[in-house]
Amino acid sequence: MKDFKDSLTLYRELINTIDLHFEKVKQLQKDTMCCTKGCTSCCISDLTVCSIEAHYMKMEISNKTFNENLNDCIFLINNECSIYEHRPIVCRTQGLPLLYDNEDEENNEKELSICEKNFCENILPETILDMEKINTALIMINKMFENEQGISANLSRFTFKEIIKKN
């Protein structure tokens, strides 16, 4: 008999994989990586997340105060993420060298996105995170979550402000 894993367990495994990759990158490229506690360059206000990420974030946000600066992330309090352990994948991957499929249909090459504060020198190939693989896994897990919750599988995206209003 096959082991059944629910969507939240699979989501936690996915974010654990990303966190372990981030730690590996910090070890391998410690001299060229400036992304540390207190760096808030990526903490912007207009990020969106899918249903399972919104659910996971809601687990952490009850009884919290929020940042009302329109330019910053609402979860950024005193230059620290107030939901750090429950932050979404988009936040967990910031600062890493990220590989994306090029959206230009004529050009099948991959596109590398790099934080301007990190990796000013050589980027080791093993530090690059393939976001197509991460996003594909996230979409599959999110569809499973929506099915478990009886949510129409419309792959909705939610802003952080929408998440705190629904809490």
PyMOL CGO cylinders between C-alpha atoms (Angstrom):
from pymol import cmd
from pymol.cgo import CYLINDER

trace = [
    CYLINDER, 0.00, 0.00, 0.00, 1.30, 3.43, -0.96, 0.3, 1, 1, 1, 1, 1, 1,
    CYLINDER, 1.30, 3.43, -0.96, 1.92, 6.10, 1.68, 0.3, 1, 1, 1, 1, 1, 1,
    CYLINDER, 1.92, 6.10, 1.68, -0.58, 8.94, 1.33, 0.3, 1, 1, 1, 1, 1, 1,
    CYLINDER, -0.58, 8.94, 1.33, 0.74, 12.45, 1.86, 0.3, 1, 1, 1, 1, 1, 1,
    CYLINDER, 0.74, 12.45, 1.86, -1.59, 15.38, 2.06, 0.3, 1, 1, 1, 1, 1, 1,
    CYLINDER, -1.59, 15.38, 2.06, -0.88, 18.62, 0.23, 0.3, 1, 1, 1, 1, 1, 1,
    CYLINDER, -0.88, 18.62, 0.23, 0.32, 20.49, 3.32, 0.3, 1, 1, 1, 1, 1, 1,
    CYLINDER, 0.32, 20.49, 3.32, 2.91, 17.78, 4.02, 0.3, 1, 1, 1, 1, 1, 1,
    CYLINDER, 2.91, 17.78, 4.02, 4.10, 17.95, 0.40, 0.3, 1, 1, 1, 1, 1, 1,
    CYLINDER, 4.10, 17.95, 0.40, 4.23, 21.76, 0.58, 0.3, 1, 1, 1, 1, 1, 1,
    CYLINDER, 4.23, 21.76, 0.58, 6.33, 21.62, 3.74, 0.3, 1, 1, 1, 1, 1, 1,
    CYLINDER, 6.33, 21.62, 3.74, 8.68, 19.16, 2.02, 0.3, 1, 1, 1, 1, 1, 1,
    CYLINDER, 8.68, 19.16, 2.02, 9.00, 21.54, -0.94, 0.3, 1, 1, 1, 1, 1, 1,
    CYLINDER, 9.00, 21.54, -0.94, 9.83, 24.54, 1.24, 0.3, 1, 1, 1, 1, 1, 1,
    CYLINDER, 9.83, 24.54, 1.24, 12.27, 22.41, 3.24, 0.3, 1, 1, 1, 1, 1, 1,
    CYLINDER, 12.27, 22.41, 3.24, 14.03, 21.48, -0.02, 0.3, 1, 1, 1, 1, 1, 1,
    CYLINDER, 14.03, 21.48, -0.02, 14.29, 25.19, -0.90, 0.3, 1, 1, 1, 1, 1, 1,
    CYLINDER, 14.29, 25.19, -0.90, 15.56, 26.09, 2.58, 0.3, 1, 1, 1, 1, 1, 1,
    CYLINDER, 15.56, 26.09, 2.58, 18.21, 23.35, 2.41, 0.3, 1, 1, 1, 1, 1, 1,
    CYLINDER, 18.21, 23.35, 2.41, 19.28, 24.61, -1.02, 0.3, 1, 1, 1, 1, 1, 1,
    CYLINDER, 19.28, 24.61, -1.02, 19.55, 28.16, 0.36, 0.3, 1, 1, 1, 1, 1, 1,
    CYLINDER, 19.55, 28.16, 0.36, 21.76, 26.91, 3.22, 0.3, 1, 1, 1, 1, 1, 1,
    CYLINDER, 21.76, 26.91, 3.22, 23.96, 25.03, 0.72, 0.3, 1, 1, 1, 1, 1, 1,
    CYLINDER, 23.96, 25.03, 0.72, 24.33, 28.18, -1.38, 0.3, 1, 1, 1, 1, 1, 1,
    CYLINDER, 24.33, 28.18, -1.38, 25.26, 30.21, 1.70, 0.3, 1, 1, 1, 1, 1, 1,
    CYLINDER, 25.26, 30.21, 1.70, 28.01, 27.69, 2.48, 0.3, 1, 1, 1, 1, 1, 1,
    CYLINDER, 28.01, 27.69, 2.48, 29.33, 27.44, -1.07, 0.3, 1, 1, 1, 1, 1, 1,
    CYLINDER, 29.33, 27.44, -1.07, 29.20, 31.15, -1.86, 0.3, 1, 1, 1, 1, 1, 1,
    CYLINDER, 29.20, 31.15, -1.86, 29.55, 32.72, 1.59, 0.3, 1, 1, 1, 1, 1, 1,
    CYLINDER, 29.55, 32.72, 1.59, 32.02, 35.32, 0.31, 0.3, 1, 1, 1, 1, 1, 1,
    CYLINDER, 32.02, 35.32, 0.31, 29.72, 36.60, -2.44, 0.3, 1, 1, 1, 1, 1, 1,
    CYLINDER, 29.72, 36.60, -2.44, 26.34, 36.37, -0.76, 0.3, 1, 1, 1, 1, 1, 1,
    CYLINDER, 26.34, 36.37, -0.76, 25.12, 39.44, 1.11, 0.3, 1, 1, 1, 1, 1, 1,
    CYLINDER, 25.12, 39.44, 1.11, 21.55, 38.26, 1.70, 0.3, 1, 1, 1, 1, 1, 1,
    CYLINDER, 21.55, 38.26, 1.70, 21.28, 37.97, 5.48, 0.3, 1, 1, 1, 1, 1, 1,
    CYLINDER, 21.28, 37.97, 5.48, 18.92, 38.89, 8.28, 0.3, 1, 1, 1, 1, 1, 1,
    CYLINDER, 18.92, 38.89, 8.28, 18.05, 42.56, 7.95, 0.3, 1, 1, 1, 1, 1, 1,
    CYLINDER, 18.05, 42.56, 7.95, 18.32, 42.69, 4.15, 0.3, 1, 1, 1, 1, 1, 1,
    CYLINDER, 18.32, 42.69, 4.15, 14.88, 43.81, 2.97, 0.3, 1, 1, 1, 1, 1, 1,
    CYLINDER, 14.88, 43.81, 2.97, 15.55, 44.64, -0.68, 0.3, 1, 1, 1, 1, 1, 1,
    CYLINDER, 15.55, 44.64, -0.68, 13.14, 41.95, -1.90, 0.3, 1, 1, 1, 1, 1, 1,
    CYLINDER, 13.14, 41.95, -1.90, 10.40, 42.71, 0.63, 0.3, 1, 1, 1, 1, 1, 1,
    CYLINDER, 10.40, 42.71, 0.63, 7.94, 44.50, -1.62, 0.3, 1, 1, 1, 1, 1, 1,
    CYLINDER, 7.94, 44.50, -1.62, 4.21, 45.05, -1.32, 0.3, 1, 1, 1, 1, 1, 1,
    CYLINDER, 4.21, 45.05, -1.32, 2.81, 43.57, -4.53, 0.3, 1, 1, 1, 1, 1, 1,
    CYLINDER, 2.81, 43.57, -4.53, 3.71, 39.87, -4.28, 0.3, 1, 1, 1, 1, 1, 1,
    CYLINDER, 3.71, 39.87, -4.28, 1.06, 37.20, -4.77, 0.3, 1, 1, 1, 1, 1, 1,
    CYLINDER, 1.06, 37.20, -4.77, 0.76, 33.58, -3.66, 0.3, 1, 1, 1, 1, 1, 1,
    CYLINDER, 0.76, 33.58, -3.66, -1.42, 30.57, -4.50, 0.3, 1, 1, 1, 1, 1, 1,
    CYLINDER, -1.42, 30.57, -4.50, -4.09, 29.00, -2.27, 0.3, 1, 1, 1, 1, 1, 1,
    CYLINDER, -4.09, 29.00, -2.27, -1.88, 26.61, -0.31, 0.3, 1, 1, 1, 1, 1, 1,
    CYLINDER, -1.88, 26.61, -0.31, 0.68, 29.34, 0.39, 0.3, 1, 1, 1, 1, 1, 1,
    CYLINDER, 0.68, 29.34, 0.39, -2.08, 31.69, 1.56, 0.3, 1, 1, 1, 1, 1, 1,
    CYLINDER, -2.08, 31.69, 1.56, -3.36, 28.94, 3.87, 0.3, 1, 1, 1, 1, 1, 1,
    CYLINDER, -3.36, 28.94, 3.87, 0.15, 28.27, 5.21, 0.3, 1, 1, 1, 1, 1, 1,
    CYLINDER, 0.15, 28.27, 5.21, 0.72, 31.98, 5.84, 0.3, 1, 1, 1, 1, 1, 1,
    CYLINDER, 0.72, 31.98, 5.84, -2.64, 32.31, 7.65, 0.3, 1, 1, 1, 1, 1, 1,
    CYLINDER, -2.64, 32.31, 7.65, -1.41, 29.74, 10.15, 0.3, 1, 1, 1, 1, 1, 1,
    CYLINDER, -1.41, 29.74, 10.15, 1.10, 32.34, 11.37, 0.3, 1, 1, 1, 1, 1, 1,
    CYLINDER, 1.10, 32.34, 11.37, -0.66, 35.70, 11.08, 0.3, 1, 1, 1, 1, 1, 1,
    CYLINDER, -0.66, 35.70, 11.08, -3.33, 35.68, 13.76, 0.3, 1, 1, 1, 1, 1, 1,
    CYLINDER, -3.33, 35.68, 13.76, -2.86, 38.43, 16.34, 0.3, 1, 1, 1, 1, 1, 1,
    CYLINDER, -2.86, 38.43, 16.34, -0.05, 40.10, 14.40, 0.3, 1, 1, 1, 1, 1, 1,
    CYLINDER, -0.05, 40.10, 14.40, 0.43, 43.75, 13.60, 0.3, 1, 1, 1, 1, 1, 1,
    CYLINDER, 0.43, 43.75, 13.60, 1.22, 44.67, 10.03, 0.3, 1, 1, 1, 1, 1, 1,
    CYLINDER, 1.22, 44.67, 10.03, 3.41, 47.19, 8.27, 0.3, 1, 1, 1, 1, 1, 1,
    CYLINDER, 3.41, 47.19, 8.27, 1.32, 49.97, 6.76, 0.3, 1, 1, 1, 1, 1, 1,
    CYLINDER, 1.32, 49.97, 6.76, 4.08, 51.42, 4.55, 0.3, 1, 1, 1, 1, 1, 1,
    CYLINDER, 4.08, 51.42, 4.55, 2.64, 51.00, 1.05, 0.3, 1, 1, 1, 1, 1, 1,
    CYLINDER, 2.64, 51.00, 1.05, 6.05, 50.29, -0.52, 0.3, 1, 1, 1, 1, 1, 1,
    CYLINDER, 6.05, 50.29, -0.52, 7.13, 47.53, 1.86, 0.3, 1, 1, 1, 1, 1, 1,
    CYLINDER, 7.13, 47.53, 1.86, 5.80, 44.06, 2.49, 0.3, 1, 1, 1, 1, 1, 1,
    CYLINDER, 5.80, 44.06, 2.49, 3.04, 44.17, 5.12, 0.3, 1, 1, 1, 1, 1, 1,
    CYLINDER, 3.04, 44.17, 5.12, 4.83, 41.42, 7.08, 0.3, 1, 1, 1, 1, 1, 1,
    CYLINDER, 4.83, 41.42, 7.08, 8.05, 43.44, 7.36, 0.3, 1, 1, 1, 1, 1, 1,
    CYLINDER, 8.05, 43.44, 7.36, 8.29, 44.75, 10.94, 0.3, 1, 1, 1, 1, 1, 1,
    CYLINDER, 8.29, 44.75, 10.94, 11.49, 46.46, 12.13, 0.3, 1, 1, 1, 1, 1, 1,
    CYLINDER, 11.49, 46.46, 12.13, 13.35, 45.13, 9.06, 0.3, 1, 1, 1, 1, 1, 1,
    CYLINDER, 13.35, 45.13, 9.06, 12.44, 41.53, 9.91, 0.3, 1, 1, 1, 1, 1, 1,
    CYLINDER, 12.44, 41.53, 9.91, 9.85, 39.18, 8.45, 0.3, 1, 1, 1, 1, 1, 1,
    CYLINDER, 9.85, 39.18, 8.45, 7.13, 38.67, 11.06, 0.3, 1, 1, 1, 1, 1, 1,
    CYLINDER, 7.13, 38.67, 11.06, 6.06, 35.38, 9.39, 0.3, 1, 1, 1, 1, 1, 1,
    CYLINDER, 6.06, 35.38, 9.39, 9.55, 34.14, 8.53, 0.3, 1, 1, 1, 1, 1, 1,
    CYLINDER, 9.55, 34.14, 8.53, 8.88, 30.44, 9.23, 0.3, 1, 1, 1, 1, 1, 1,
    CYLINDER, 8.88, 30.44, 9.23, 5.66, 30.63, 7.16, 0.3, 1, 1, 1, 1, 1, 1,
    CYLINDER, 5.66, 30.63, 7.16, 6.89, 32.90, 4.36, 0.3, 1, 1, 1, 1, 1, 1,
    CYLINDER, 6.89, 32.90, 4.36, 5.93, 31.81, 0.84, 0.3, 1, 1, 1, 1, 1, 1,
    CYLINDER, 5.93, 31.81, 0.84, 8.20, 30.33, -1.81, 0.3, 1, 1, 1, 1, 1, 1,
    CYLINDER, 8.20, 30.33, -1.81, 8.63, 33.64, -3.63, 0.3, 1, 1, 1, 1, 1, 1,
    CYLINDER, 8.63, 33.64, -3.63, 10.24, 35.01, -0.45, 0.3, 1, 1, 1, 1, 1, 1,
    CYLINDER, 10.24, 35.01, -0.45, 12.29, 31.87, 0.28, 0.3, 1, 1, 1, 1, 1, 1,
    CYLINDER, 12.29, 31.87, 0.28, 13.93, 31.92, -3.15, 0.3, 1, 1, 1, 1, 1, 1,
    CYLINDER, 13.93, 31.92, -3.15, 14.89, 35.60, -3.21, 0.3, 1, 1, 1, 1, 1, 1,
    CYLINDER, 14.89, 35.60, -3.21, 18.63, 36.14, -3.12, 0.3, 1, 1, 1, 1, 1, 1,
    CYLINDER, 18.63, 36.14, -3.12, 19.38, 32.86, -4.92, 0.3, 1, 1, 1, 1, 1, 1,
    CYLINDER, 19.38, 32.86, -4.92, 20.46, 32.53, -8.55, 0.3, 1, 1, 1, 1, 1, 1,
    CYLINDER, 20.46, 32.53, -8.55, 17.17, 31.50, -10.18, 0.3, 1, 1, 1, 1, 1, 1,
    CYLINDER, 17.17, 31.50, -10.18, 16.79, 29.81, -13.56, 0.3, 1, 1, 1, 1, 1, 1,
    CYLINDER, 16.79, 29.81, -13.56, 13.57, 30.39, -15.52, 0.3, 1, 1, 1, 1, 1, 1,
    CYLINDER, 13.57, 30.39, -15.52, 12.31, 29.24, -18.89, 0.3, 1, 1, 1, 1, 1, 1,
    CYLINDER, 12.31, 29.24, -18.89, 12.43, 32.17, -21.28, 0.3, 1, 1, 1, 1, 1, 1,
    CYLINDER, 12.43, 32.17, -21.28, 8.88, 33.33, -22.01, 0.3, 1, 1, 1, 1, 1, 1,
    CYLINDER, 8.88, 33.33, -22.01, 9.87, 34.35, -25.54, 0.3, 1, 1, 1, 1, 1, 1,
    CYLINDER, 9.87, 34.35, -25.54, 8.51, 31.47, -27.66, 0.3, 1, 1, 1, 1, 1, 1,
    CYLINDER, 8.51, 31.47, -27.66, 11.16, 32.02, -30.33, 0.3, 1, 1, 1, 1, 1, 1,
    CYLINDER, 11.16, 32.02, -30.33, 13.98, 31.76, -27.82, 0.3, 1, 1, 1, 1, 1, 1,
    CYLINDER, 13.98, 31.76, -27.82, 14.06, 28.46, -25.91, 0.3, 1, 1, 1, 1, 1, 1,
    CYLINDER, 14.06, 28.46, -25.91, 17.05, 29.43, -23.81, 0.3, 1, 1, 1, 1, 1, 1,
    CYLINDER, 17.05, 29.43, -23.81, 16.81, 29.66, -20.04, 0.3, 1, 1, 1, 1, 1, 1,
    CYLINDER, 16.81, 29.66, -20.04, 17.04, 32.99, -18.25, 0.3, 1, 1, 1, 1, 1, 1,
    CYLINDER, 17.04, 32.99, -18.25, 19.14, 33.44, -15.10, 0.3, 1, 1, 1, 1, 1, 1,
    CYLINDER, 19.14, 33.44, -15.10, 17.90, 35.93, -12.51, 0.3, 1, 1, 1, 1, 1, 1,
    CYLINDER, 17.90, 35.93, -12.51, 20.40, 37.09, -9.91, 0.3, 1, 1, 1, 1, 1, 1,
    CYLINDER, 20.40, 37.09, -9.91, 20.07, 39.43, -6.93, 0.3, 1, 1, 1, 1, 1, 1,
    CYLINDER, 20.07, 39.43, -6.93, 22.19, 42.49, -7.60, 0.3, 1, 1, 1, 1, 1, 1,
    CYLINDER, 22.19, 42.49, -7.60, 23.52, 42.34, -4.03, 0.3, 1, 1, 1, 1, 1, 1,
    CYLINDER, 23.52, 42.34, -4.03, 24.70, 38.73, -4.31, 0.3, 1, 1, 1, 1, 1, 1,
    CYLINDER, 24.70, 38.73, -4.31, 27.03, 36.81, -6.56, 0.3, 1, 1, 1, 1, 1, 1,
    CYLINDER, 27.03, 36.81, -6.56, 29.13, 39.67, -7.88, 0.3, 1, 1, 1, 1, 1, 1,
    CYLINDER, 29.13, 39.67, -7.88, 31.69, 37.06, -8.91, 0.3, 1, 1, 1, 1, 1, 1,
    CYLINDER, 31.69, 37.06, -8.91, 31.44, 33.52, -10.25, 0.3, 1, 1, 1, 1, 1, 1,
    CYLINDER, 31.44, 33.52, -10.25, 28.20, 31.65, -9.77, 0.3, 1, 1, 1, 1, 1, 1,
    CYLINDER, 28.20, 31.65, -9.77, 28.67, 27.98, -9.10, 0.3, 1, 1, 1, 1, 1, 1,
    CYLINDER, 28.67, 27.98, -9.10, 26.32, 25.86, -11.25, 0.3, 1, 1, 1, 1, 1, 1,
    CYLINDER, 26.32, 25.86, -11.25, 25.20, 23.80, -8.24, 0.3, 1, 1, 1, 1, 1, 1,
    CYLINDER, 25.20, 23.80, -8.24, 23.86, 26.97, -6.56, 0.3, 1, 1, 1, 1, 1, 1,
    CYLINDER, 23.86, 26.97, -6.56, 21.35, 27.72, -9.34, 0.3, 1, 1, 1, 1, 1, 1,
    CYLINDER, 21.35, 27.72, -9.34, 17.74, 26.88, -8.48, 0.3, 1, 1, 1, 1, 1, 1,
    CYLINDER, 17.74, 26.88, -8.48, 15.56, 25.77, -11.40, 0.3, 1, 1, 1, 1, 1, 1,
    CYLINDER, 15.56, 25.77, -11.40, 12.34, 27.67, -10.79, 0.3, 1, 1, 1, 1, 1, 1,
    CYLINDER, 12.34, 27.67, -10.79, 10.43, 25.78, -13.47, 0.3, 1, 1, 1, 1, 1, 1,
    CYLINDER, 10.43, 25.78, -13.47, 10.82, 22.60, -11.38, 0.3, 1, 1, 1, 1, 1, 1,
    CYLINDER, 10.82, 22.60, -11.38, 9.83, 24.45, -8.19, 0.3, 1, 1, 1, 1, 1, 1,
    CYLINDER, 9.83, 24.45, -8.19, 6.84, 26.14, -9.82, 0.3, 1, 1, 1, 1, 1, 1,
    CYLINDER, 6.84, 26.14, -9.82, 5.66, 22.90, -11.44, 0.3, 1, 1, 1, 1, 1, 1,
    CYLINDER, 5.66, 22.90, -11.44, 5.79, 21.13, -8.06, 0.3, 1, 1, 1, 1, 1, 1,
    CYLINDER, 5.79, 21.13, -8.06, 3.99, 24.06, -6.41, 0.3, 1, 1, 1, 1, 1, 1,
    CYLINDER, 3.99, 24.06, -6.41, 1.21, 24.04, -9.03, 0.3, 1, 1, 1, 1, 1, 1,
    CYLINDER, 1.21, 24.04, -9.03, 0.68, 20.30, -8.57, 0.3, 1, 1, 1, 1, 1, 1,
    CYLINDER, 0.68, 20.30, -8.57, 0.63, 20.59, -4.76, 0.3, 1, 1, 1, 1, 1, 1,
    CYLINDER, 0.63, 20.59, -4.76, -1.71, 23.59, -4.95, 0.3, 1, 1, 1, 1, 1, 1,
    CYLINDER, -1.71, 23.59, -4.95, -4.14, 21.69, -7.22, 0.3, 1, 1, 1, 1, 1, 1,
    CYLINDER, -4.14, 21.69, -7.22, -4.11, 18.84, -4.70, 0.3, 1, 1, 1, 1, 1, 1,
    CYLINDER, -4.11, 18.84, -4.70, -4.77, 21.33, -1.85, 0.3, 1, 1, 1, 1, 1, 1,
    CYLINDER, -4.77, 21.33, -1.85, -7.66, 22.94, -3.70, 0.3, 1, 1, 1, 1, 1, 1,
    CYLINDER, -7.66, 22.94, -3.70, -9.14, 19.50, -4.36, 0.3, 1, 1, 1, 1, 1, 1,
    CYLINDER, -9.14, 19.50, -4.36, -8.78, 18.51, -0.68, 0.3, 1, 1, 1, 1, 1, 1,
    CYLINDER, -8.78, 18.51, -0.68, -10.45, 21.77, 0.38, 0.3, 1, 1, 1, 1, 1, 1,
    CYLINDER, -10.45, 21.77, 0.38, -13.24, 21.53, -2.19, 0.3, 1, 1, 1, 1, 1, 1,
    CYLINDER, -13.24, 21.53, -2.19, -12.02, 24.71, -3.87, 0.3, 1, 1, 1, 1, 1, 1,
    CYLINDER, -12.02, 24.71, -3.87, -12.65, 25.12, -7.56, 0.3, 1, 1, 1, 1, 1, 1,
    CYLINDER, -12.65, 25.12, -7.56, -9.27, 24.54, -9.22, 0.3, 1, 1, 1, 1, 1, 1,
    CYLINDER, -9.27, 24.54, -9.22, -8.93, 28.00, -10.69, 0.3, 1, 1, 1, 1, 1, 1,
    CYLINDER, -8.93, 28.00, -10.69, -5.35, 28.54, -9.51, 0.3, 1, 1, 1, 1, 1, 1,
    CYLINDER, -5.35, 28.54, -9.51, -6.19, 31.88, -7.91, 0.3, 1, 1, 1, 1, 1, 1,
    CYLINDER, -6.19, 31.88, -7.91, -3.46, 34.20, -6.72, 0.3, 1, 1, 1, 1, 1, 1,
    CYLINDER, -3.46, 34.20, -6.72, -3.79, 36.25, -3.53, 0.3, 1, 1, 1, 1, 1, 1,
    CYLINDER, -3.79, 36.25, -3.53, -2.02, 39.43, -2.49, 0.3, 1, 1, 1, 1, 1, 1,
    CYLINDER, -2.02, 39.43, -2.49, -0.67, 39.59, 1.04, 0.3, 1, 1, 1, 1, 1, 1,
    CYLINDER, -0.67, 39.59, 1.04, -3.30, 42.24, 1.89, 0.3, 1, 1, 1, 1, 1, 1,
    CYLINDER, -3.30, 42.24, 1.89, -6.07, 39.89, 0.75, 0.3, 1, 1, 1, 1, 1, 1,
    CYLINDER, -6.07, 39.89, 0.75, -4.67, 37.18, 3.02, 0.3, 1, 1, 1, 1, 1, 1,
    CYLINDER, -4.67, 37.18, 3.02, -4.78, 39.32, 6.17, 0.3, 1, 1, 1, 1, 1, 1,
    CYLINDER, -4.78, 39.32, 6.17, -8.32, 40.54, 5.33, 0.3, 1, 1, 1, 1, 1, 1,
    CYLINDER, -8.32, 40.54, 5.33, -9.54, 36.92, 5.11, 0.3, 1, 1, 1, 1, 1, 1,
    CYLINDER, -9.54, 36.92, 5.11, -7.95, 35.99, 8.44, 0.3, 1, 1, 1, 1, 1, 1,
]
cmd.load_cgo(trace, "trace")
